[in-house]
Amino acid sequence: MIELISVSKPAPSPFEAFEVVPPPPQRIVTPGATGSADPGASRALKHLVAKGKSGPITSPFESVIGRDERVRILDTDLAPWRMICALRMRGPSGGSAMGTGWFIGPRTVLTAGHCVFSNHFFGGWASSIEVIPGLNGGGSDARPFGSVSSTRFSSVDRWTTSEDPDFDVGCIHLDEPKGAEVGWFAVGALPPEELESFLVNVSGYPADRGAGTEQYHNRNRVLGVSDRRLFYEVDTFGGQSGAPVWIHEQEDAPPLAVGIHAYGIGGTPSSMGITANSAPRILPEVLEKLTEWVTQDGGWPQT
């Protein structure tokens, strides 16, 4: 297990990371919530989302693999789609980029590390990020939950010092509890032998469909699991960096996020012999940092 140090964008009162504790059990899960908004059932959740496990599997940035099988989500005002956010990032020099994030607590949005800190895109930390939950097109009524902007971000030292793809993890801290309305994903650190047989879902805001204003979902099987990455045959494109990679352990189980989508087929080692997109896995030490960030933002409500 690798010790990770939380790194925050400098501020007048920077958050101080606490000392690493002994590793928790292999399987640990944070609480999820559907939020106070419309409790209606999503047709897309019923008919599109992959649930449970797959059958036996034989042996650049985001990619469409073969035929594009992404499907647009139209009921983004319902869970879990409204927990997924379009991101509008700006750098210190005024340049802009788009990405995807998702709520893991009332005031905490998880995304890829390169959406908050990137020497290539921003020359370091982003200066501001607008978070738009459930964005549904470019019309006047496309933002069912409005938006909120932030200048407070966190990542881990292994990303900010060397931009190691295995640690491409970032966080956006919000001043208002938007997640209390839209809900947030449960997040789980599962051992490799459990992940290898699951079907996974990825949904986010690609630049090639609706110019980052429309949410697209795809599902498929896990092709491989390494020490720190999860590899899958799920179609994605630029703009979906930071999207949740989630499973449903049983038919009626809530979504459980197990990775942060960040890379296309160019990020898959040739030695694996597969064509796949990938995500940094949620490992126990990563989940420890996520819990730390949610706690910094006020924590999860007591139940």
C-alpha positions as CSV (number, residue, x, y, z in Angstrom):
1,M,0.0,0.0,0.0
2,I,1.4,3.4,-1.0
3,E,1.1,6.4,1.4
4,L,-0.7,9.3,-0.3
5,I,-0.5,12.9,0.9
6,S,-3.5,15.2,0.2
7,V,-2.5,18.3,-1.7
8,S,-4.8,21.4,-1.8
9,K,-4.6,24.4,-4.0
10,P,-2.9,27.1,-1.9
11,A,-5.3,29.3,0.1
12,P,-5.0,31.7,3.0
13,S,-5.7,28.8,5.4
14,P,-4.5,25.7,3.7
15,F,-6.0,22.3,4.8
16,E,-3.4,20.3,6.7
17,A,-3.4,16.6,5.9
18,F,-3.6,14.3,8.9
19,E,-1.3,11.4,9.6
20,V,-1.9,8.1,7.7
21,V,-3.6,5.4,9.8
22,P,-3.1,1.7,9.4
23,P,-4.8,0.3,6.3
24,P,-8.5,-0.5,6.7
25,P,-10.0,-3.8,5.5
26,Q,-9.8,-4.5,1.7
27,R,-13.5,-3.8,1.1
28,I,-14.7,-0.4,2.5
29,V,-17.7,1.7,1.3
30,T,-18.8,5.3,1.9
31,P,-22.5,6.1,2.2
32,G,-24.5,7.3,-0.8
33,A,-27.8,9.3,-1.0
34,T,-30.4,10.1,-3.7
35,G,-30.9,13.7,-2.5
36,S,-34.1,15.6,-1.8
37,A,-35.0,16.3,-5.4
38,D,-37.6,14.4,-7.4
39,P,-37.7,10.8,-6.1
40,G,-39.1,9.4,-9.4
41,A,-37.5,6.4,-11.0
42,S,-35.4,6.9,-14.1
43,R,-36.3,4.9,-17.2
44,A,-32.7,5.1,-18.3
45,L,-31.6,3.6,-15.0
46,K,-34.0,0.7,-15.6
47,H,-33.2,0.0,-19.2
48,L,-29.7,1.1,-19.9
49,V,-27.6,0.6,-16.8
50,A,-25.6,-2.6,-16.5
51,K,-26.1,-4.5,-13.2
52,G,-24.4,-7.5,-11.6
53,K,-21.6,-9.6,-13.1
54,S,-20.6,-10.6,-16.6
55,G,-19.7,-14.1,-17.8
56,P,-16.1,-15.3,-18.1
57,I,-13.7,-13.0,-20.0
58,T,-11.1,-14.2,-22.4
59,S,-8.2,-12.8,-23.2
60,P,-4.5,8.7,-25.3
61,F,-7.1,9.7,-23.6
62,E,-10.7,8.7,-23.8
63,S,-11.6,6.6,-26.8
64,V,-14.6,5.1,-28.7
65,I,-13.8,1.4,-29.2
66,G,-15.2,0.0,-32.4
67,R,-18.9,0.9,-33.0
68,D,-20.0,3.9,-30.8
69,E,-22.6,2.6,-28.4
70,R,-23.0,5.6,-26.1
71,V,-26.6,6.6,-25.4
72,R,-27.8,10.1,-24.4
73,I,-29.4,10.4,-21.0
74,L,-32.5,12.5,-21.2
75,D,-33.9,12.3,-17.6
76,T,-30.8,14.0,-16.0
77,D,-33.1,15.5,-13.3
78,L,-33.4,12.0,-11.8
79,A,-31.0,9.9,-9.8
80,P,-28.3,8.9,-10.4
81,W,-27.8,11.1,-13.5
82,R,-28.2,14.4,-11.6
83,M,-25.3,13.4,-9.3
84,I,-23.1,13.7,-12.4
85,C,-21.9,17.1,-13.3
86,A,-20.6,18.9,-16.4
87,L,-17.4,20.9,-15.4
88,R,-16.2,24.1,-17.0
89,M,-12.6,24.7,-15.9
90,R,-10.6,27.9,-16.3
91,G,-6.8,28.3,-15.9
92,P,-4.9,31.3,-14.6
93,S,-4.2,32.5,-18.2
94,G,-7.8,32.4,-19.1
95,G,-7.8,29.2,-21.1
96,S,-10.8,26.9,-20.6
97,A,-11.5,23.1,-20.7
98,M,-14.4,20.8,-20.0
99,G,-14.7,17.7,-17.9
100,T,-17.0,15.6,-15.8
101,G,-17.4,15.3,-12.0
102,W,-19.7,13.6,-9.5
103,F,-20.9,14.2,-6.0
104,I,-19.5,12.0,-3.2
105,G,-21.0,14.2,-0.4
106,P,-23.1,17.3,0.1
107,R,-20.3,19.7,-0.7
108,T,-17.7,17.5,-2.4
109,V,-17.3,16.7,-6.1
110,L,-14.8,14.0,-7.3
111,T,-13.2,14.2,-10.7
112,A,-9.9,13.4,-12.4
113,G,-6.7,15.0,-11.1
114,H,-6.1,16.6,-14.4
115,C,-9.3,18.5,-14.2
116,V,-8.1,20.4,-11.1
117,F,-4.3,20.3,-11.6
118,S,-2.5,20.0,-15.0
119,N,0.7,21.5,-16.2
120,H,-0.4,20.9,-19.7
121,F,-3.9,22.5,-19.5
122,F,-3.4,25.1,-16.7
123,G,0.3,25.4,-16.0
124,G,-0.6,24.0,-12.5
125,W,-3.9,24.5,-10.6
126,A,-7.1,25.5,-12.3
127,S,-8.2,29.0,-11.2
128,S,-11.9,28.2,-11.1
129,I,-14.4,25.5,-12.0
130,E,-18.1,25.7,-12.6
131,V,-20.0,22.6,-11.5
132,I,-23.3,22.0,-13.4
133,P,-25.3,19.0,-12.0
134,G,-27.5,17.1,-14.5
135,L,-26.8,19.5,-17.4
136,N,-29.2,18.6,-20.2
137,G,-28.4,20.5,-23.4
138,G,-27.8,24.1,-24.2
139,G,-31.3,25.6,-23.8
140,S,-32.6,28.0,-21.2
141,D,-34.0,25.2,-19.1
142,A,-31.0,22.9,-19.5
143,R,-29.8,23.4,-15.9
144,P,-32.4,21.8,-13.6
145,F,-30.3,22.4,-10.5
146,G,-28.4,25.6,-11.6
147,S,-24.7,25.6,-11.1
148,V,-22.1,26.5,-8.5
149,S,-18.5,27.7,-8.9
150,S,-15.4,27.0,-6.8
151,T,-11.8,28.0,-6.5
152,R,-10.9,25.3,-3.8
153,F,-9.5,22.0,-5.1
154,S,-7.5,19.1,-3.8
155,S,-5.5,16.2,-5.3
156,V,-2.8,13.9,-4.0
157,D,1.0,14.4,-4.0
158,R,1.6,11.6,-6.5
159,W,-0.4,13.5,-9.0
160,T,0.7,17.1,-8.4
161,T,4.4,16.2,-8.3
162,S,4.7,13.7,-11.3
163,E,1.2,13.5,-12.8
164,D,1.3,9.7,-12.4
165,P,-1.8,8.2,-14.3
166,D,-2.4,5.7,-11.4
167,F,-3.1,8.7,-9.1
168,D,-5.2,10.9,-11.4
169,V,-7.6,11.9,-8.6
170,G,-9.0,15.4,-7.9
171,C,-11.6,17.0,-5.8
172,I,-13.7,20.2,-6.0
173,H,-14.9,21.7,-2.6
174,L,-18.2,23.6,-2.7
175,D,-19.4,26.3,-0.3
176,E,-23.1,25.2,-0.7
177,P,-24.5,21.7,-0.1
178,K,-25.8,21.2,-3.7
179,G,-25.3,17.4,-3.1
180,A,-28.1,17.5,-0.5
181,E,-30.5,18.2,-3.3
182,V,-29.1,16.0,-6.1
183,G,-27.6,13.2,-4.0
184,W,-24.2,11.6,-4.1
185,F,-22.6,8.2,-5.0
186,A,-21.5,5.6,-2.5
187,V,-17.8,4.9,-3.2
188,G,-16.2,1.5,-2.6
189,A,-12.7,0.1,-2.4
190,L,-13.2,-3.5,-3.6
191,P,-10.5,-6.2,-4.0
192,P,-9.5,-7.1,-7.6
193,E,-11.1,-10.5,-7.5
194,E,-14.5,-8.9,-7.0
195,L,-14.1,-6.2,-9.7
196,E,-12.9,-8.6,-12.4
197,S,-16.3,-10.1,-13.0
198,F,-18.5,-7.0,-12.9
199,L,-20.2,-5.0,-15.6
200,V,-19.4,-1.3,-15.3
201,N,-21.1,1.9,-16.2
202,V,-19.6,5.3,-17.3
203,S,-21.6,8.4,-17.8
204,G,-20.4,12.0,-18.5
205,Y,-20.2,15.0,-20.8
206,P,-18.2,14.3,-24.0
207,A,-17.0,17.1,-26.3
208,D,-18.0,15.2,-29.5
209,R,-21.7,15.0,-28.6
210,G,-23.5,18.2,-27.8
211,A,-20.2,20.0,-27.2
212,G,-20.1,18.9,-23.5
213,T,-23.7,19.9,-22.8
214,E,-25.3,16.4,-23.1
215,Q,-24.8,13.5,-20.8
216,Y,-23.9,10.1,-22.5
217,H,-23.8,6.7,-20.9
218,N,-22.2,3.4,-21.9
219,R,-21.7,0.1,-20.2
220,N,-19.6,-3.0,-20.7
221,R,-17.5,-5.6,-19.0
222,V,-14.3,-5.2,-17.0
223,L,-11.4,-6.5,-19.2
224,G,-8.6,-6.3,-16.6
225,V,-7.6,-5.1,-13.1
226,S,-4.1,-4.0,-12.2
227,D,-2.7,-2.9,-8.9
228,R,-4.2,0.6,-9.3
229,R,-6.2,0.7,-12.5
230,L,-9.5,-0.7,-13.9
231,F,-9.7,-1.5,-17.6
232,Y,-13.0,-1.8,-19.5
233,E,-14.6,-1.8,-23.0
234,V,-16.7,1.3,-22.5
235,D,-16.9,4.0,-25.2
236,T,-15.9,7.5,-24.0
237,F,-14.5,10.7,-25.5
238,G,-12.7,13.9,-24.3
239,G,-14.8,15.8,-21.8
240,Q,-15.7,12.6,-19.9
241,S,-12.5,12.7,-17.9
242,G,-13.5,12.5,-14.2
243,A,-16.7,10.6,-14.8
244,P,-17.8,7.9,-12.3
245,V,-17.1,4.3,-13.1
246,W,-19.8,2.4,-11.1
247,I,-21.4,-1.0,-10.6
248,H,-24.6,-2.3,-9.2
249,E,-23.8,-5.4,-7.1
250,Q,-27.4,-6.8,-7.5
251,E,-30.4,-5.8,-9.6
252,D,-31.9,-3.6,-6.9
253,A,-28.7,-2.4,-5.4
254,P,-27.8,1.4,-5.5
255,P,-24.9,2.6,-7.6
256,L,-21.4,2.0,-6.1
257,A,-18.5,4.0,-7.7
258,V,-15.3,2.0,-7.9
259,G,-13.1,4.2,-10.2
260,I,-12.6,7.6,-11.8
261,H,-12.6,7.5,-15.6
262,A,-9.5,9.2,-17.0
263,Y,-7.8,7.5,-19.9
264,G,-8.5,6.0,-23.4
265,I,-6.8,3.2,-25.2
266,G,-3.5,5.1,-25.3
267,G,-3.2,4.8,-21.6
268,T,-3.5,1.0,-21.6
269,P,-0.1,-0.8,-21.4
270,S,0.5,-2.9,-24.6
271,S,1.7,-5.7,-22.4
272,M,-1.9,-6.3,-21.3
273,G,-2.9,-7.3,-24.8
274,I,-6.3,-5.6,-24.7
275,T,-8.0,-2.6,-26.2
276,A,-9.6,-0.7,-23.3
277,N,-10.2,2.6,-21.6
278,S,-9.3,2.9,-18.0
279,A,-9.8,4.5,-14.6
280,P,-7.7,4.9,-11.4
281,R,-9.2,2.4,-9.0
282,I,-10.7,3.4,-5.6
283,L,-8.2,1.8,-3.3
284,P,-8.3,2.0,0.5
285,E,-5.7,4.8,0.7
286,V,-7.6,6.7,-2.0
287,L,-10.9,6.2,-0.2
288,E,-9.1,7.5,3.0
289,K,-8.3,10.8,1.1
290,L,-11.9,11.0,-0.2
291,T,-13.3,10.6,3.3
292,E,-10.8,13.3,4.5
293,W,-12.0,15.7,1.8
294,V,-15.7,15.1,2.6
295,T,-14.9,15.6,6.3
296,Q,-13.2,18.9,5.4
297,D,-16.4,20.0,3.7
298,G,-18.6,19.2,6.7
299,G,-19.0,15.4,6.4
300,W,-21.9,13.2,5.6
301,P,-25.2,13.8,7.5
302,Q,-25.7,11.6,10.5
303,T,-28.4,8.9,10.0
